[in-house]
Amino acid sequence: MQLAVIESNEKALEFWSDMGFEEIRGSKTIEDDKTGIDVIVMEQALI
């Protein structure tokens, strides 16, 4: 399972890390107005 967390959201990053998710890459979202938000993509294997 993968999810993206806004890079500046330290509490969310800590929460998902505590839930067993690991960072796999950084990315940037693209909005309709061509602005972007830096995110960290995290992943956890489903058993």
GROMACS elastic network, one bead per residue, 0.5 to 0.9 nm:
[ bonds ]
;  ai    aj funct       b0    kb
    1    21     6  0.87846   500
    1    42     6  0.83343   500
    1    43     6  0.55579   500
    1    44     6  0.53323   500
    1    45     6  0.60652   500
    1    46     6  0.65522   500
    2    21     6  0.82938   500
    2    41     6  0.68075   500
    2    42     6  0.55317   500
    2    44     6  0.65451   500
    2    45     6  0.86518   500
    3    21     6  0.88002   500
    3    40     6  0.82981   500
    3    41     6  0.57050   500
    3    42     6  0.53945   500
    3    43     6  0.65110   500
    3    44     6  0.89578   500
    4     7     6  0.87877   500
    4    26     6  0.88929   500
    4    27     6  0.86340   500
    4    39     6  0.59225   500
    4    40     6  0.54511   500
    4    42     6  0.60815   500
    4    43     6  0.88274   500
    5     8     6  0.84622   500
    5     9     6  0.71235   500
    5    12     6  0.68476   500
    5    13     6  0.65721   500
    5    16     6  0.86885   500
    5    38     6  0.86154   500
    5    39     6  0.52736   500
    5    40     6  0.52548   500
    5    41     6  0.64869   500
    5    42     6  0.75942   500
    6     9     6  0.54650   500
    6    10     6  0.84509   500
    6    12     6  0.81017   500
    6    13     6  0.81732   500
    6    37     6  0.71274   500
    6    38     6  0.61248   500
    6    40     6  0.63685   500
    6    41     6  0.89547   500
    7    10     6  0.72267   500
    7    13     6  0.77483   500
    7    26     6  0.83774   500
    7    37     6  0.82321   500
    7    38     6  0.56671   500
    7    40     6  0.56626   500
    8    11     6  0.88905   500
    8    13     6  0.86761   500
    8    38     6  0.80487   500
    8    39     6  0.81268   500
    9    12     6  0.55227   500
    9    13     6  0.63808   500
    9    14     6  0.88069   500
   10    13     6  0.50471   500
   10    14     6  0.61252   500
   10    15     6  0.85385   500
   11    14     6  0.51496   500
   11    15     6  0.60972   500
   11    16     6  0.87181   500
   12    16     6  0.61446   500
   12    17     6  0.84067   500
   13    16     6  0.53899   500
   13    17     6  0.60585   500
   13    18     6  0.85261   500
   13    40     6  0.84450   500
   13    42     6  0.89851   500
   14    17     6  0.50891   500
   14    18     6  0.60794   500
   14    19     6  0.86342   500
   15    18     6  0.51072   500
   15    19     6  0.63213   500
   15    20     6  0.89707   500
   16    20     6  0.65425   500
   16    21     6  0.55440   500
   16    22     6  0.80622   500
   16    42     6  0.80999   500
   17    20     6  0.52261   500
   17    22     6  0.61673   500
   17    23     6  0.81953   500
   17    42     6  0.84770   500
   18    21     6  0.72567   500
   19    44     6  0.88425   500
   20    43     6  0.84285   500
   20    44     6  0.64313   500
   21    42     6  0.57221   500
   21    43     6  0.51196   500
   21    45     6  0.83715   500
   22    41     6  0.84142   500
   22    42     6  0.51452   500
   22    43     6  0.53643   500
   22    44     6  0.65079   500
   23    26     6  0.80958   500
   23    40     6  0.66482   500
   23    41     6  0.59237   500
   23    43     6  0.64906   500
   24    40     6  0.76746   500
   24    41     6  0.58560   500
   24    42     6  0.55203   500
   24    43     6  0.66447   500
   25    39     6  0.87767   500
   25    40     6  0.60345   500
   25    41     6  0.53926   500
   25    42     6  0.73037   500
   26    38     6  0.73094   500
   26    39     6  0.59037   500
   26    41     6  0.59000   500
   26    42     6  0.89268   500
   27    37     6  0.83494   500
   27    38     6  0.59521   500
   27    39     6  0.53531   500
   27    40     6  0.61628   500
   27    41     6  0.70089   500
   28    36     6  0.56938   500
   28    37     6  0.53063   500
   28    39     6  0.57537   500
   28    40     6  0.84240   500
   29    35     6  0.79626   500
   29    37     6  0.51378   500
   29    38     6  0.65734   500
   29    39     6  0.71949   500
   30    33     6  0.80906   500
   30    34     6  0.58212   500
   30    35     6  0.59916   500
   30    37     6  0.72230   500
   31    34     6  0.51325   500
   31    35     6  0.54570   500
   31    36     6  0.60066   500
   31    37     6  0.83192   500
   32    35     6  0.74484   500
   33    36     6  0.87687   500
